[in-house]
């Protein structure tokens, strides 16, 4: 097998279109793409051209001769996707079918102008799709002074390869027609209706920022919180930088066992000297250096076969971290393995069956996966002391100094748009926002990403999601459904009047450069964690040419 996709795959799909022999699957037009945990290279069809390596935005593809020891399991994992002898895709000279970008039919009144609210993957992929057409203008609005959403504030700091997708986003932001309006809050600084006055359409890509809450007694005690908040804390999100994190107890419990739960557990048990070479926030690194945590219990309600984490994440975790099971949970793994039919589930269970014994002495910080535990209540007087679980007919107490829940995300209502409270999304049809009662589209309003489909998929899943929305938006524009903006040229003055601390593309580049410089030789960057510091760095951005000429004229 000349090339292999590894655990840092983001399912962007660019490699699929770059491959000249159609040997990477599932492709975006195949049914399994939306739910696949990663993409896979067929070892028999790959011709070792390296096109996929160049196309991958996160550096997840490597030649089989250059794999690290931790990546070797992915050789078999890629090959296993193509069973012998049936089902193997033969080499072909045809490229995978590329879904063409929608063709914009220009109007004499001016170019198609779209406001995108949010700046994470769904937003940037939507901008990319729109800007394939000459003359289109895209204005991206973001509440923070820094862009890229969960890629910056959600991806774990020890997953730097995954964060490389921001290089692609930087290229999109540099295109003609693209403009950043950072540090601008839609709903406070500008309303939805005001955006529509200046654009043909408004596309919301605001994610699912709220956590699903665990409603049991004791939640709310000091020491309780959510994994999402903890992730934002160690990633330096300014709204969570001052979170009161206490790591003075030897045990932390994380309720839920998806990829985010594993991220939290891994960060809590990783050697701080290793994390010191990442972009983890300085305050988090200092807290982890003084941590007394020796065990993180990742507790799941259901059994091993229903584990929510992905196989690539599990492979990566067990390659670098000590992960253990109790004897009872090990027996449960073996029982599930004996009846498992799905290959993906079998692969997970086979890895779990080889984990260490939780009864062994603790010699370094470790992670214990626990199953069949339903949280009943949090115990403690002034702060968390333990969690009480229902385990079948038994009640089990697990002492802990911190309890984090990781049981899913939920979208937040967007002011001015309908909202489905039960699903936690904006009701839509292929990205077109619709009124629930009538089913009619809300004029000029669109959604992409998690606020559109719910919190599912990976970074690259947003590419096909955004493309679908953009195709429908352009269809509406071409058919005359979208009315021309009333005051498109007045937008910049309006935004600057409402938000004098606006950060534009130059300001973001100044922040980015300052953070990289702060990181020095040993770290990719040292993030600013306060908005005031970000704004101070942005103020050092060079003035645009027009402003420089105006200043020169005033001085003369």
C-alpha positions in Angstrom: 0.0 0.0 0.0 1.9 3.1 -1.1 -0.2 5.7 0.8 -2.2 5.5 4.0 -4.8 7.9 5.6 -4.1 8.3 9.3 -6.2 9.3 12.4 -5.9 13.0 11.7 -8.2 12.6 8.6 -10.8 15.4 8.6 -13.0 13.9 5.8 -12.6 17.1 3.7 -12.7 15.0 0.5 -10.1 17.0 -1.4 -8.0 13.9 -1.7 -10.8 12.1 -3.4 -10.9 14.6 -6.3 -7.2 14.8 -6.6 -6.8 11.0 -6.9 -6.4 10.0 -10.6 -7.5 6.4 -10.1 -10.5 6.9 -7.9 -9.1 4.8 -5.1 -10.2 6.8 -2.0 -13.6 6.1 -0.6 -16.3 6.8 0.4 -16.5 9.7 -2.0 -18.8 12.7 -1.2 -21.4 11.3 -3.7 -21.5 7.9 -2.0 -24.1 7.1 0.7 -21.5 6.3 3.4 -19.6 9.6 3.2 -21.7 11.6 5.7 -21.3 8.9 8.4 -17.8 7.6 7.7 -15.3 8.0 10.6 -12.6 8.6 8.0 -11.7 8.0 4.4 -9.8 5.0 3.1 -7.2 4.3 0.4 -7.5 1.1 -1.6 -4.1 -0.6 -1.4 -4.5 -2.4 -4.7 -5.7 0.6 -6.7 -3.3 3.2 -5.4 -0.6 4.1 -8.0 1.7 5.9 -5.6 1.4 9.3 -7.4 1.2 11.4 -4.2 -1.6 13.6 -5.5 -3.6 13.0 -2.3 -0.8 14.0 -0.1 -0.7 17.5 -1.7 -4.5 17.8 -1.6 -5.0 16.9 2.1 -5.5 20.1 4.1 -4.5 18.5 7.4 -1.5 16.3 6.5 -3.3 13.1 7.2 -1.9 11.1 4.3 1.6 9.5 4.4 3.6 7.0 2.3 3.6 3.6 4.1 7.4 3.8 4.4 7.2 7.0 6.4 4.6 6.0 9.0 5.4 6.3 12.7 5.0 3.3 15.0 1.7 4.8 16.2 0.4 5.1 12.7 1.1 1.5 11.6 -2.4 0.2 12.6 -3.8 2.4 9.8 -2.2 0.2 7.1 -4.6 -2.7 8.0 -7.5 -0.3 8.7 -7.3 1.2 5.2 -7.0 -2.2 3.5 -9.9 -3.7 5.6 -12.3 -1.2 4.0 -11.8 -3.1 0.7 -12.7 -6.7 1.3 -11.3 -9.6 -0.7 -12.1 -10.7 -3.3 -15.4 -9.0 -4.0 -15.9 -5.2 -3.6 -12.4 -4.1 -4.5 -12.3 -1.1 -6.8 -10.0 -1.7 -9.7 -7.6 1.0 -10.9 -9.3 3.4 -13.3 -8.3 6.4 -15.3 -11.4 8.3 -14.3 -11.4 10.9 -11.5 -14.1 10.6 -8.8 -17.2 12.6 -9.9 -16.7 16.2 -8.9 -19.8 18.1 -8.1 -19.5 21.3 -10.1 -19.8 24.7 -8.3 -23.1 26.4 -9.0 -22.9 28.9 -11.9 -23.9 32.5 -10.9 -25.8 34.5 -13.5 -24.7 38.1 -12.9 -27.3 40.9 -12.6 -26.7 44.4 -14.0 -27.5 45.8 -10.6 -24.3 44.4 -9.1 -22.6 41.2 -7.9 -24.1 38.5 -5.7 -23.2 39.6 -2.2 -23.6 37.1 0.7 -23.2 37.6 4.5 -21.9 34.6 6.3 -22.3 34.6 10.1 -19.6 32.5 11.8 -16.1 31.8 10.7 -15.6 28.1 11.4 -15.2 25.2 8.9 -18.8 25.4 7.5 -18.5 29.2 7.0 -15.2 29.0 5.3 -16.2 26.1 3.0 -19.3 28.0 2.1 -17.2 31.1 1.3 -14.9 28.9 -0.8 -17.8 27.5 -2.8 -19.3 31.0 -3.5 -15.9 32.5 -4.5 -15.4 30.0 -7.2 -17.5 32.3 -9.2 -16.0 35.6 -10.5 -17.4 38.8 -9.0 -19.1 37.3 -6.0 -18.6 39.1 -2.7 -18.6 37.4 0.7 -18.6 39.2 4.0 -17.8 36.9 7.0 -18.9 38.1 10.5 -17.5 36.6 13.7 -18.2 37.6 17.3 -14.5 37.0 18.4 -11.5 39.0 17.1 -10.1 35.7 15.8 -11.6 33.4 13.1 -12.0 29.7 12.4 -14.3 28.6 15.3 -13.7 25.1 16.7 -10.6 24.6 14.7 -9.0 27.2 16.9 -11.0 26.7 20.1 -12.1 23.1 19.9 -9.4 20.9 18.3 -7.1 19.5 21.0 -3.7 21.3 21.2 -1.8 18.0 20.7 -3.6 17.5 17.3 -1.6 20.2 15.5 -1.9 18.3 12.2 -5.7 18.7 12.3 -5.3 22.4 12.8 -3.4 22.7 9.5 -6.8 23.1 7.8 -6.5 26.8 8.8 -3.8 27.1 6.1 -6.6 26.4 3.5 -8.9 28.8 5.3 -6.2 31.5 5.1 -6.0 31.0 1.3 -9.8 31.4 1.1 -9.7 34.6 3.1 -7.1 36.0 0.8 -9.3 35.7 -2.3 -10.7 38.7 -4.1 -14.3 39.4 -2.9 -13.7 38.0 0.6 -13.9 40.3 3.6 -13.6 39.7 7.4 -15.7 41.6 9.9 -14.3 40.2 13.2 -15.3 41.2 16.7 -18.7 41.9 15.4 -21.7 40.3 17.0 -24.8 39.7 14.9 -27.9 40.3 17.0 -26.1 43.0 19.1 -24.0 45.1 16.7 -26.1 44.4 13.7 -29.5 42.7 13.2 -30.5 40.0 10.7 -32.7 42.5 8.9 -29.8 45.0 8.6 -27.6 42.3 7.1 -30.3 41.6 4.5 -30.5 45.3 3.6 -26.8 45.1 2.6 -26.7 41.5 1.1 -28.7 39.3 -1.2 -28.6 36.5 1.4 -27.4 35.8 4.9 -26.0 32.3 5.6 -25.6 31.3 9.3 -22.8 28.8 10.1 -22.8 29.3 13.9 -22.4 25.7 15.0 -24.0 24.2 18.1 -22.4 26.2 20.9 -24.5 24.9 23.8 -24.0 21.7 25.8 -26.6 19.1 26.5 -27.0 19.3 30.2 -27.0 16.4 32.7 -30.0 16.9 34.9 -29.1 15.2 38.2 -28.7 16.4 41.8 -25.4 18.1 42.5 -24.7 19.4 39.0 -23.7 23.0 39.6 -21.5 22.3 42.6 -18.0 23.8 42.3 -15.9 21.2 40.4 -18.7 20.3 38.0 -18.8 21.5 34.4 -18.9 20.4 30.8 -16.2 19.0 28.6 -16.9 21.8 26.1 -16.1 24.4 28.7 -12.9 22.6 29.7 -11.8 22.3 26.1 -12.4 26.0 25.6 -10.4 26.7 28.8 -7.3 24.8 27.7 -7.6 26.2 24.1 -7.6 29.8 25.4 -11.1 30.9 24.4 -11.4 34.4 26.0 -14.9 33.6 27.4 -13.5 30.6 29.4 -9.9 31.6 30.2 -10.8 32.4 33.8 -12.7 29.2 34.4 -12.0 28.0 38.0 -10.3 24.6 37.2 -9.1 22.7 40.3 -6.8 19.7 39.6 -5.9 19.0 43.2 -7.7 15.7 43.4 -6.3 12.5 42.1 -9.3 11.6 40.0 -11.5 13.3 37.4 -14.7 11.7 36.0 -15.9 12.5 32.5 -19.5 11.4 31.8 -19.8 10.3 28.1 -17.3 8.6 25.8 -17.2 10.4 22.5 -14.1 11.9 20.9 -14.4 15.1 23.0 -14.4 13.0 26.2 -11.2 11.2 25.0 -9.6 14.6 24.2 -10.3 15.9 27.7 -9.0 12.7 29.3 -5.9 12.6 27.1 -5.0 16.3 27.9 -5.4 15.6 31.6 -3.0 12.7 31.5 -0.4 13.9 29.0 3.0 14.9 30.2 3.0 18.8 30.4 6.4 18.9 28.8 4.8 17.3 25.7 1.9 19.9 25.8 4.5 22.7 26.2 5.3 22.1 22.5 1.7 22.8 21.4 -0.5 25.9 21.3 -2.2 25.0 24.6 -3.1 28.2 26.6 -0.4 29.3 29.1 -2.8 29.3 32.1 -3.9 25.7 31.3 -0.3 24.5 30.9 0.6 26.0 34.3 -2.4 24.3 35.9 -1.5 21.0 34.4 2.0 21.2 35.6 0.7 21.4 39.2 -2.0 18.8 38.6 -2.5 15.9 41.1 -4.7 13.9 38.7 -3.5 10.3 38.3 -6.7 8.8 36.8 -9.5 10.0 34.5 -12.5 7.8 34.5 -14.5 8.0 31.2 -17.9 6.7 32.1 -20.5 5.5 29.6 -24.1 4.5 30.2 -24.1 1.7 27.6 -21.7 -1.2 26.8 -18.4 -1.4 24.9 -20.0 -2.1 21.6 -21.9 1.2 21.7 -18.8 3.3 22.4 -19.3 6.7 20.9 -15.6 7.5 20.1 -14.3 6.7 16.7 -11.8 4.0 15.8 -9.1 6.4 14.6 -9.4 8.3 17.9 -9.1 5.1 19.9 -6.0 4.0 18.0 -4.3 7.3 18.5 -5.2 7.3 22.2 -3.9 3.8 23.0 -0.7 4.5 21.1 0.3 7.3 23.4 -1.6 6.9 26.7 -2.1 4.2 29.3 -5.7 3.1 29.0 -7.2 0.5 31.3 -10.4 -1.5 32.0 -11.8 -3.1 35.1 -12.1 -6.9 35.0 -15.9 -6.6 34.7 -15.6 -4.2 31.8 -13.0 -6.4 30.1 -15.5 -9.3 30.4 -18.2 -7.1 28.8 -15.8 -6.3 25.9 -15.2 -10.0 25.3 -19.0 -10.8 25.4 -19.7 -8.0 22.9 -16.8 -9.1 20.7 -18.2 -12.6 20.5 -21.4 -11.4 18.8 -20.2 -8.3 17.0 -20.9 -8.4 13.2 -20.0 -4.9 12.1 -16.3 -4.7 11.1 -15.9 -1.3 12.6 -17.3 -2.3 15.9 -15.2 -5.5 15.9 -12.1 -3.4 15.3 -12.9 -1.2 18.3 -13.6 -4.1 20.5 -10.4 -5.9 19.6 -8.4 -2.9 20.6 -10.4 -2.6 23.9 -9.8 -6.3 24.6 -6.0 -5.7 24.7 -6.2 -2.8 27.3 -4.5 -3.0 30.6 -6.0 -4.1 34.0 -7.3 -1.3 36.1 -6.4 -3.2 39.3 -2.7 -2.8 38.5 -0.8 -0.1 40.5 -0.9 3.4 39.1 2.6 4.3 37.9 1.7 7.3 35.8 -1.5 9.3 34.9 -3.9 7.0 33.1 -7.4 6.8 31.6 -9.9 4.2 32.7 -12.8 3.4 30.4 -15.9 2.4 32.3 -19.2 1.0 31.0 -22.8 0.4 32.1 -22.8 3.4 34.5 -25.7 5.8 34.6 -25.0 8.9 36.6 -27.5 9.3 39.5 -26.2 12.3 41.6 -23.1 14.3 42.4 -22.0 14.1 46.0 -20.4 16.9 48.0 -20.9 19.7 50.4 -19.0 22.8 49.3 -17.6 21.2 46.1 -17.6 17.8 44.3 -16.4 14.8 46.3 -17.8 11.9 44.3 -20.2 10.7 41.7 -22.9 8.1 42.4 -23.8 5.8 39.5 -26.5 3.3 38.9 -24.9 0.1 37.6 -27.7 -2.4 37.0 -29.2 -3.1 40.4 -26.1 -1.7 42.2 -25.1 1.8 43.2 -21.5 2.6 42.6 -19.6 5.5 44.1 -16.5 7.0 42.3 -14.6 9.5 44.3 -13.5 12.6 42.2 -12.6 16.2 42.6 -14.0 17.2 39.2 -16.9 16.0 37.1 -17.2 17.0 33.4 -20.1 16.0 31.2 -19.6 15.3 27.5 -23.0 14.1 26.4 -23.5 16.2 23.2 -24.0 19.6 21.7 -27.0 21.7 21.0 -27.6 24.6 18.7 -28.7 28.0 20.0 -31.6 30.0 18.6 -30.7 32.7 16.1 -32.4 36.0 16.7 -34.8 36.7 13.8 -35.1 33.0 12.6 -37.3 30.1 13.5 -35.8 27.5 15.8 -36.6 23.8 16.4 -36.2 23.4 20.1 -36.4 19.6 20.1 -33.7 19.1 17.5 -31.7 22.2 18.4 -31.4 23.4 14.8 -32.8 26.1 12.6 -35.5 24.3 10.5 -34.3 24.1 6.9 -34.7 22.3 3.6 -31.3 21.7 2.1 -29.9 24.8 3.9 -32.9 27.0 3.0 -34.4 28.3 6.3 -38.1 27.4 6.4 -41.1 28.4 8.5 -42.1 25.3 10.4 -45.9 26.0 10.2 -46.1 26.6 6.4 -42.9 25.0 5.2 -42.2 28.1 3.1 -38.6 29.4 2.8 -37.7 32.4 4.9 -36.5 34.9 2.2 -32.7 35.3 2.0 -31.9 33.1 5.0 -29.7 30.0 4.9 -27.8 27.7 7.2 -24.8 25.4 7.0 -22.9 23.2 9.5 -24.2 22.0 12.8 -26.9 24.7 13.1 -28.3 23.1 9.9 -27.9 19.4 10.4 -27.1 19.0 14.2 -23.7 18.1 15.8 -22.6 15.3 13.5 -19.6 14.6 11.3 -16.1 15.9 11.2 -14.3 19.1 10.0 -14.5 18.1 6.3 -18.1 17.0 6.6 -19.0 20.6 6.5 -17.6 20.9 3.0 -20.4 18.9 1.3 -22.9 20.4 3.8 -21.9 23.9 2.8 -21.8 23.1 -0.9 -25.4 21.9 -0.8 -26.6 25.1 0.9 -24.6 27.3 -1.6 -26.1 25.4 -4.5 -29.6 26.2 -3.3 -28.7 29.8 -2.5 -27.3 30.4 -6.0 -30.4 28.7 -7.5 -32.6 31.1 -5.6 -30.4 34.1 -6.8 -30.5 32.9 -10.4 -34.3 32.4 -10.4 -34.9 35.9 -9.0 -36.0 34.8 -5.5 -33.3 36.9 -3.8 -34.0 40.6 -3.9 -31.2 43.1 -4.5 -29.7 44.7 -1.3 -30.9 48.2 -0.6 -27.6 49.7 0.6 -24.7 47.4 -0.3 -22.1 50.2 -0.4 -23.0 51.5 3.1 -22.1 48.3 5.0 -18.6 49.2 6.0 -19.5 52.6 7.4 -22.4 51.1 9.3 -20.3 48.3 10.9 -17.5 50.7 11.9 -20.0 53.1 13.4 -21.6 50.3 15.5 -18.4 48.5 16.4 -15.3 50.8 16.4 -13.2 47.9 17.5 -13.8 46.0 14.3 -11.0 43.6 13.3 -10.5 43.2 9.6 -8.3 40.7 7.7 -5.2 42.8 8.3 -5.9 43.0 12.0 -6.3 39.2 12.1 -3.0 38.7 10.4 -1.4 41.0 12.9 -2.9 38.9 15.8 -1.8 35.7 14.1 1.8 37.0 13.5 2.1 38.2 17.1 0.9 34.9 18.5 3.4 32.9 16.4 6.2 35.3 17.5 5.2 34.8 21.1 5.4 31.0 20.6 9.1 31.3 19.7 11.0 28.3 18.4 9.4 25.6 20.6 5.7 26.2 20.0 3.5 26.8 17.0 2.0 29.9 18.8 1.2 31.3 22.2 -2.4 32.5 22.1 -3.8 35.7 23.4 -6.6 34.8 25.8 -8.1 38.2 26.4 -10.0 40.3 23.8 -8.1 43.4 24.9 -4.8 41.8 24.1 -6.1 40.7 20.7 -7.3 44.1 19.9 -4.0 45.7 20.9 -2.2 43.3 18.5 -4.7 44.0 15.8 -4.0 47.7 16.2 -0.4 47.1 15.0 -1.6 46.0 11.6 -0.3 48.2 8.7 -2.8 50.6 7.3 -4.2 49.7 3.9 -2.8 51.6 0.9 -5.8 54.0 0.6 -5.5 54.9 4.3 -1.8 55.5 4.0 -2.3 57.9 1.0 -5.0 59.8 3.0 -2.7 60.1 6.0 0.1 61.3 3.7 -2.2 63.9 2.2 -3.2 65.2 5.6 0.4 65.5 6.7 1.2 67.6 3.6 
